[in-house]
Amino acid sequence: MDFAYSPKVEELRSKLTAFMQDRILPAEVIAAQQLADKPDYWGAPPIMADLKTAAKRQGLWNLFLPEDGGAGLTNLEYAPLAELTGWSPHLAPEALNCNAPDTGNMELLARFGTDEQKAQWLAPLLDGEIRSCFSMTEPDVASSDASNVRLEIADDGDDWVLTGRKWWTTAALRDDTRVAMVMGVTDPDAPAGSRHSIVLVPMDTPGVHVERSTTVLGFDDRHEGGHGEIVYDRVRVPKANLLGPRGKGFAVAQARLGPGRIHHCMRLIGMAERAIALTTERARARVAFGKPLADEGVVQATVADARIKLDAARLMVLRAAWRMDVEGAKAARHDIAAAKVMVPLTVKWILDEAIQIFGGAGLSQDTPLAMLYSQARFLQIADGPDQVHRRSLARAEFGATPTLREVRG
């Protein structure tokens, strides 16, 4: 495993670091004020349009996608770039057109979409002209077991008719979100694993009712269009809107969830790096009991532990990305699962300690720490809760053949 940056990645890292410093971080205060001035608005702040134009001009666009209009990077090459965007998760990913859920949705359209679907939805998504959402989780079932998903997708002549309720549909409240990928049951009598399909549903289709957005630890996430609870009330779409094979919704969904999980982990590393930077700056400047916090052994130990834990987490992410490139996402699924458990847990610990060192300010809106903490905590549940990933890892471990057999006396 060689994690050295290629010349192409070094060039992109240099450009992206400058872009983050010169454009993204200064825009955070402006973006927050713009959203505060529009309390009923769901979506990106107006400054996002300028950021996207600047990113396109600098070639910092669609970095996540290896082909079909992307930057041609491997997962391993994308990792340090995604990490940088994690310093400002509300602005940077969308500015580069590398934001969830669009990244996974674009990957699905590129891989499974028909020519007509790609022309209608993938092309404008790649250009950053529209947004999309992914509608899978349901409030009435334990969606950690995706076989429980029960929204009905009835076969009715030339159409599919959708009936059911979804929630945690990120970006559903944005005006520029034009299409939802909806998972539901098309073949209830088929064998397990062949009952569900995914269809493309334009958001303006009659019967699509976005009832509300759920908050994340009190944060409304208006910048990304909230997390919609949606009722699909006999929603009718053409048969041509089926994405991928009928009855293979699980397989199609997994094609986006694997890369999506590791992308989240990449960005989380950047969130923790920002927390460490903020912590060391605060500790040098803040004086208590006659000396800077940075001179206190307990603070030094915390900062050291943060660096040790984060570097270990980063290596786990890089290993998963490397294996995805070499062997494919399916072969790397256990590496991805391990990273998906370890990274949010690690980053949450780092952010918790940073908040502690900041004191009351760390709990307030005057630093990004509370928001970043909510993101890390959220990602212990999003894209599969920790318990599900641990279950998968344990099953693999119990099924593994040891390299050596124990010799009993």
DRENNUMI-241176 format. One line per 3 residues: their letters; for each residue x, y, z of C-alpha. Coordinates in nm, 4 decimals, decimal comma. Layout:
residues N
A	X/Y/Z; ...
This chain:
residues 409
MDF	0,0000/0,0000/0,0000; 0,1496/0,3279/-0,1144; -0,0288/0,6332/0,0256
AYS	0,2094/0,8912/-0,1231; 0,0365/1,1709/-0,3132; 0,0753/1,1678/-0,6899
PKV	0,1836/1,4907/-0,8665; -0,1783/1,5382/-0,9799; -0,3071/1,5103/-0,6235
EEL	-0,0347/1,7415/-0,4914; -0,1381/2,0046/-0,7444; -0,5052/1,9688/-0,6568
RSK	-0,4310/1,9763/-0,2823; -0,2368/2,2988/-0,3238; -0,5168/2,4591/-0,5245
LTA	-0,7871/2,3342/-0,2886; -0,5994/2,4471/0,0231; -0,5749/2,7974/-0,1222
FMQ	-0,9417/2,7858/-0,2232; -1,0442/2,6808/0,1272; -0,8336/2,9546/0,2870
DRI	-0,9171/3,2355/0,0474; -1,2772/3,1629/-0,0463; -1,4534/2,9014/0,1675
LPA	-1,3553/2,9881/0,5260; -1,4150/3,3641/0,4801; -1,7552/3,2832/0,3261
EVI	-1,8802/3,1013/0,6364; -1,9814/3,4172/0,8232; -2,1438/3,5604/0,5099
AAQ	-2,3358/3,2387/0,4449; -2,4605/3,2217/0,8035; -2,5873/3,5795/0,7851
QLA	-2,7555/3,5209/0,4503; -2,9463/3,2240/0,5909; -3,0322/3,4173/0,9075
DKP	-3,1854/3,6882/0,6861; -3,4073/3,4260/0,5156; -3,5552/3,2208/0,8024
DYW	-3,8075/3,0358/0,5850; -3,5598/2,9480/0,3113; -3,4273/2,5932/0,2631
GAP	-3,1159/2,5621/0,0511; -2,7704/2,6929/-0,0159; -2,6933/3,0548/0,0777
PIM	-2,6679/3,2932/-0,2199; -2,2890/3,3075/-0,1891; -2,2779/2,9424/-0,2954
ADL	-2,3310/3,0406/-0,6586; -2,0102/3,2473/-0,6540; -1,8184/2,9683/-0,4820
KTA	-1,9318/2,7115/-0,7376; -1,8360/2,9366/-1,0262; -1,4907/2,9907/-0,8756
AKR	-1,4414/2,6188/-0,8100; -1,5361/2,5288/-1,1665; -1,2983/2,7888/-1,3011
QGL	-1,0127/2,6424/-1,0978; -1,0822/2,2832/-1,1981; -1,2007/2,1882/-0,8478
WNL	-1,5192/2,0228/-0,9679; -1,6653/1,6708/-0,9485; -1,3459/1,5487/-0,7833
FLP	-1,5247/1,2430/-0,6404; -1,6155/1,0872/-0,9759; -1,3460/0,8852/-1,1562
EDG	-1,5202/0,9015/-1,4948; -1,8387/1,0172/-1,6702; -1,7580/1,3848/-1,6252
GAG	-1,5488/1,3512/-1,3103; -1,1887/1,4407/-1,2328; -1,0473/1,0947/-1,3034
LTN	-0,9251/1,0363/-0,9480; -0,9133/0,7066/-0,7643; -1,0707/0,6725/-0,4207
LEY	-0,7248/0,6931/-0,2661; -0,6438/1,0086/-0,4608; -0,9744/1,1690/-0,3651
APL	-0,9274/1,1028/0,0083; -0,6970/1,3981/0,0963; -0,9128/1,6337/-0,1087
AEL	-1,2365/1,5244/0,0565; -1,0582/1,5657/0,3906; -0,9899/1,9316/0,3145
TGW	-1,3571/1,9932/0,2350; -1,4413/1,8548/0,5799; -1,3007/2,1736/0,7331
SPH	-1,6203/2,3446/0,6168; -1,8829/2,0736/0,5610; -2,1682/2,3193/0,5069
LAP	-1,9995/2,4976/0,2161; -1,7011/2,3219/0,0632; -1,8532/1,9936/-0,0577
EAL	-2,1362/2,1657/-0,2444; -1,9032/2,4340/-0,3811; -1,7041/2,1536/-0,5462
NCN	-2,0160/1,9539/-0,6466; -1,8935/1,6786/-0,4153; -2,1771/1,6827/-0,1632
APD	-2,4011/1,4052/-0,0387; -2,6496/1,2813/-0,1391; -2,5738/1,3995/-0,4927
TGN	-2,2392/1,2207/-0,5158; -2,3944/0,8794/-0,4554; -2,6902/0,9584/-0,6775
MEL	-2,4635/1,0637/-0,9625; -2,2657/0,7424/-0,9236; -2,5865/0,5388/-0,9481
LAR	-2,7050/0,7248/-1,2561; -2,3640/0,6870/-1,4182; -2,3600/0,3133/-1,3480
FGT	-2,7233/0,2082/-1,3834; -2,9017/0,4915/-1,5626; -3,0402/0,4645/-1,9143
DEQ	-2,9286/0,7147/-2,1758; -3,2530/0,9054/-2,1237; -3,2104/0,9092/-1,7439
KAQ	-2,8527/1,0304/-1,7774; -2,9558/1,3092/-2,0128; -3,2455/1,4195/-1,7913
WLA	-3,0821/1,3917/-1,4485; -2,7108/1,3090/-1,4551; -2,6028/1,5868/-1,6909
PLL	-2,7578/1,8721/-1,4857; -2,6323/1,7139/-1,1626; -2,2787/1,7017/-1,2994
DGE	-2,3117/2,0672/-1,3968; -2,4405/2,1601/-1,0502; -2,7635/2,2976/-1,1942
IRS	-2,9975/2,0824/-0,9819; -2,9929/1,8761/-0,6607; -3,1303/1,5314/-0,5844
CFS	-3,2263/1,3201/-0,2836; -3,2316/0,9534/-0,1844; -3,5489/0,8264/-0,0170
MTE	-3,4909/0,4961/0,1615; -3,5332/0,5180/0,5409; -3,8847/0,4844/0,6825
PDV	-4,0160/0,5990/1,0230; -4,2402/0,2991/1,0854; -3,9832/0,0203/1,0478
ASS	-3,6287/-0,0531/1,1657; -3,4587/0,0659/0,8495; -3,1172/-0,0509/0,9714
DAS	-3,2480/-0,3795/0,8269; -3,3217/-0,2589/0,4757; -3,5379/-0,5639/0,4056
NVR	-3,7960/-0,3963/0,6304; -3,8468/-0,1118/0,3814; -4,2097/-0,1425/0,2760
LEI	-4,3139/0,1558/0,0624; -4,5261/0,0012/-0,2116; -4,4261/0,0403/-0,5746
ADD	-4,7210/-0,1125/-0,7584; -4,6995/-0,2295/-1,1194; -4,9862/-0,0565/-1,2996
GDD	-4,9674/-0,0928/-1,6766; -4,7195/0,1610/-1,8127; -4,6626/0,3183/-1,4712
WVL	-4,5329/0,2576/-1,1226; -4,7557/0,3794/-0,8394; -4,5809/0,4617/-0,5110
TGR	-4,7544/0,4623/-0,1736; -4,5778/0,5029/0,1595; -4,3836/0,7306/0,3920
KWW	-4,0109/0,8084/0,4080; -3,7947/1,0293/0,6277; -3,4344/1,1466/0,6592
TTA	-3,4469/1,2353/0,2912; -3,1661/1,4914/0,2856; -3,2121/1,7924/0,0531
ALR	-3,5837/1,7232/0,0026; -3,6884/2,0778/0,0993; -3,4654/2,2603/-0,1482
DDT	-3,6292/2,4286/-0,4457; -3,3508/2,3044/-0,6743; -3,3942/1,9398/-0,5692
RVA	-3,5665/1,8012/-0,8747; -3,5588/1,4235/-0,8380; -3,5768/1,1603/-0,5636
MVM	-3,4435/0,8081/-0,5863; -3,7045/0,6053/-0,3980; -3,6623/0,2488/-0,2753
GVT	-3,9706/0,0358/-0,2283; -4,1271/-0,3060/-0,2770; -4,2078/-0,4026/-0,6362
DPD	-4,2157/-0,7810/-0,5885; -4,3468/-0,8706/-0,2410; -4,3645/-1,2445/-0,3175
APA	-4,0115/-1,2726/-0,4536; -3,7258/-1,4258/-0,2506; -3,5587/-1,2021/0,0066
GSR	-3,3150/-0,9717/-0,1671; -3,5234/-0,9555/-0,4853; -3,8313/-0,7706/-0,3610
HSI	-3,7149/-0,4092/-0,3741; -3,6453/-0,1696/-0,6578; -3,5471/0,1953/-0,6995
VLV	-3,7423/0,4391/-0,9135; -3,6764/0,8001/-1,0071; -3,9502/1,0363/-0,8902
PMD	-3,9518/1,4028/-0,9978; -4,0211/1,6136/-0,6885; -4,3058/1,8006/-0,8592
TPG	-4,4987/1,4800/-0,9293; -4,8557/1,4932/-0,7924; -4,8819/1,3057/-0,4631
VHV	-4,5312/1,3892/-0,3372; -4,5845/1,5712/-0,0065; -4,2829/1,6914/0,1928
ERS	-4,4355/1,7274/0,5389; -4,1439/1,8519/0,7476; -3,7707/1,8360/0,8113
TTV	-3,6186/1,6564/1,1078; -3,3396/1,8316/1,2965; -3,0013/1,6824/1,3911
LGF	-2,9399/1,7464/1,7621; -3,1319/2,0701/1,7175; -2,9583/2,1824/1,3954
DDR	-3,2020/2,2324/1,1080; -2,9428/2,1866/0,8293; -3,1264/2,4395/0,6133
HEG	-2,8179/2,4927/0,4013; -2,8517/2,1429/0,2560; -3,2291/2,1427/0,2321
GHG	-3,3060/1,9717/0,5606; -3,3958/1,6067/0,6071; -3,7422/1,5610/0,4687
EIV	-4,0258/1,3419/0,5873; -4,2166/1,2632/0,2705; -4,5536/1,1037/0,2033
YDR	-4,5824/0,9371/-0,1371; -4,9579/0,9282/-0,1921; -5,0318/0,7138/-0,4998
VRV	-4,7487/0,8834/-0,6875; -4,7522/0,7767/-1,0512; -4,4345/0,7700/-1,2661
PKA	-4,3558/0,5975/-1,5977; -4,2045/0,2491/-1,6055; -3,8994/0,4060/-1,7718
NLL	-3,8155/0,5643/-1,4349; -3,6922/0,2330/-1,2937; -3,3250/0,2723/-1,1972
GPR	-3,1346/-0,0493/-1,2503; -3,2940/-0,3956/-1,2692; -3,6308/-0,4657/-1,1158
GKG	-3,5979/-0,6421/-0,7807; -3,2321/-0,5440/-0,7397; -3,2814/-0,2334/-0,5318
FAV	-3,0515/-0,3580/-0,2548; -2,7653/-0,4221/-0,4947; -2,8150/-0,0830/-0,6607
AQA	-2,8284/0,0954/-0,3244; -2,5098/-0,0758/-0,2043; -2,3280/0,0629/-0,5065
RLG	-2,3782/0,4111/-0,3607; -2,3576/0,3338/0,0102; -2,0053/0,1893/0,0062
PGR	-1,8373/0,4916/-0,1558; -2,0710/0,7244/0,0332; -1,9652/0,5821/0,3702
IHH	-1,5963/0,6259/0,2968; -1,6525/0,9788/0,1613; -1,8197/1,0696/0,4912
CMR	-1,5181/0,9314/0,6756; -1,2801/1,1345/0,4597; -1,4638/1,4554/0,5394
LIG	-1,4804/1,3655/0,9088; -1,1002/1,3544/0,9199; -1,0993/1,7162/0,8016
MAE	-1,3556/1,8137/1,0645; -1,1287/1,6719/1,3335; -0,8246/1,8471/1,1888
RAI	-1,0082/2,1758/1,2192; -1,1030/2,0923/1,5772; -0,7392/2,0221/1,6656
ALT	-0,6277/2,3459/1,5002; -0,8903/2,5423/1,6902; -0,7954/2,3672/2,0145
TER	-0,4227/2,4420/1,9917; -0,4930/2,8039/1,9009; -0,7286/2,8398/2,1961
ARA	-0,4906/2,6674/2,4374; -0,2034/2,8962/2,3451; -0,4115/3,2112/2,3887
RVA	-0,6222/3,1253/2,6932; -0,4712/3,1803/3,0381; -0,6012/3,0108/3,3537
FGK	-0,4389/2,9861/3,6965; -0,1513/3,2020/3,5822; -0,0401/3,0218/3,2667
PLA	-0,1632/2,9341/2,9161; -0,3768/2,6221/2,8881; -0,1138/2,4917/2,6454
DEG	0,1278/2,4582/2,9390; -0,1102/2,2353/3,1346; -0,0157/1,8687/3,1195
VVQ	-0,3761/1,7556/3,0976; -0,4303/1,9745/2,7881; -0,1078/1,8547/2,6297
ATV	-0,2108/1,4925/2,6840; -0,5496/1,5599/2,5237; -0,3930/1,7204/2,2171
ADA	-0,1404/1,4369/2,1842; -0,4125/1,1735/2,2113; -0,6184/1,3591/1,9523
RIK	-0,3298/1,3478/1,7061; -0,2602/0,9784/1,7711; -0,6260/0,8783/1,7344
LDA	-0,6840/1,0883/1,4236; -0,3762/0,9669/1,2378; -0,4787/0,6077/1,3105
ARL	-0,8298/0,6790/1,1821; -0,6907/0,8384/0,8674; -0,4812/0,5297/0,7944
MVL	-0,7901/0,3128/0,8236; -0,9714/0,5355/0,5724; -0,6782/0,5262/0,3310
RAA	-0,6561/0,1490/0,3542; -1,0262/0,1165/0,2741; -0,9921/0,3573/-0,0193
WRM	-0,6876/0,1678/-0,1480; -0,8686/-0,1657/-0,1292; -1,1685/-0,0209/-0,3123
DVE	-0,9366/0,0859/-0,5934; -0,7508/-0,2461/-0,6088; -1,0242/-0,5014/-0,5383
GAK	-1,3534/-0,3148/-0,5663; -1,6067/-0,1858/-0,3161; -1,7525/-0,5299/-0,2416
AAR	-1,4149/-0,6751/-0,1482; -1,3443/-0,3671/0,0641; -1,6771/-0,3777/0,2468
HDI	-1,5261/-0,4856/0,5800; -1,2574/-0,2162/0,5595; -1,5302/0,0374/0,4871
AAA	-1,7418/-0,0919/0,7756; -1,4476/-0,0708/1,0161; -1,3727/0,2859/0,9092
KVM	-1,7404/0,3777/0,9335; -1,7393/0,2670/1,2985; -1,3999/0,3999/1,4022
VPL	-1,3888/0,7394/1,2338; -1,7106/0,9026/1,3668; -1,6335/0,7650/1,7131
TVK	-1,2805/0,9068/1,7012; -1,3858/1,2419/1,5609; -1,6678/1,2730/1,8126
WIL	-1,4141/1,2206/2,0937; -1,1805/1,4844/1,9501; -1,4652/1,7336/1,9135
DEA	-1,5909/1,6611/2,2641; -1,2452/1,7333/2,4067; -1,2161/2,0483/2,1948
IQI	-1,5497/2,1709/2,3308; -1,4253/2,1010/2,6829; -1,1096/2,3071/2,6316
FGG	-1,3111/2,5922/2,4813; -1,5510/2,5866/2,7742; -1,8815/2,7640/2,7281
AGL	-1,7735/2,9065/2,3920; -1,7438/2,5538/2,2559; -2,1127/2,4944/2,3183
SQD	-2,2194/2,8160/2,1476; -2,2672/2,9311/1,7906; -1,9434/3,1334/1,8156
TPL	-1,7374/2,8312/1,7113; -1,8169/2,5517/1,4630; -1,7490/2,2828/1,7233
AML	-2,1082/2,2075/1,8248; -2,2155/2,1835/1,4613; -1,9219/1,9557/1,3787
YSQ	-2,0035/1,7389/1,6813; -2,3610/1,6974/1,5563; -2,2262/1,5828/1,2198
ARF	-1,9974/1,3228/1,3784; -2,2766/1,1926/1,6014; -2,5198/1,1832/1,3097
LQI	-2,2756/0,9724/1,1092; -2,2783/0,6998/1,3726; -2,6322/0,6336/1,2448
ADG	-2,6457/0,7580/0,8837; -2,5627/0,5028/0,6120; -2,6044/0,2213/0,8642
PDQ	-2,5704/0,2409/1,2425; -2,2523/0,1269/1,4145; -2,4202/-0,1880/1,5439
VHR	-2,4945/-0,3118/1,1918; -2,1358/-0,2585/1,0795; -2,0024/-0,4276/1,3933
RSL	-2,2357/-0,7213/1,3278; -2,0975/-0,7549/0,9761; -1,7398/-0,7378/1,0984
ARA	-1,8006/-0,9923/1,3734; -1,9602/-1,2384/1,1323; -1,6596/-1,2099/0,9020
EFG	-1,4261/-1,2649/1,1954; -1,6123/-1,5723/1,3187; -1,6048/-1,7106/0,9657
ATP	-1,2366/-1,6468/0,9081; -0,9753/-1,9220/0,9091; -0,6856/-1,8320/1,1400
TLR	-0,3431/-1,8073/0,9808; -0,2069/-2,0427/1,2475; -0,3803/-2,3023/1,4632
EVR	-0,3422/-2,2916/1,8386; -0,1540/-2,5894/1,9831; -0,3038/-2,7179/2,3063
G	-0,0843/-2,8923/2,5619
